[in-house]
Amino acid sequence: MAGKKDVDKVTTGLSALIDEFTSSVKELVNAGEETVVHLAVGGGRMISALIDATGSVTKIGIETAENMVGSVATGVVRAVKKPKKEEDEK
């Protein structure tokens, strides 16, 4: 069984990862990019979110292990697509 010191160490490390993750997402949003976020968690689950250029979370899903590969592929395709509006304005 883990002691209080071990739990505190994990909490500190996790907090640092969350801070860096948050900073990275903020950079993408500030650059006007749509961002797809996939967080794998224990128990064969993955949390997915789509963050648009305004910072709004437009989609959240909790996937099981069987659906993870398809979800990641779909999210990447959606994030890579550029809106037609940019081409039309030129």
Beta strands, then each sheet from edge to edge (+ up, - down):
strand 1: 35-41
strand 2: 45-51
strand 3: 57-64
sheet 1: 1+ 2- 3+
end
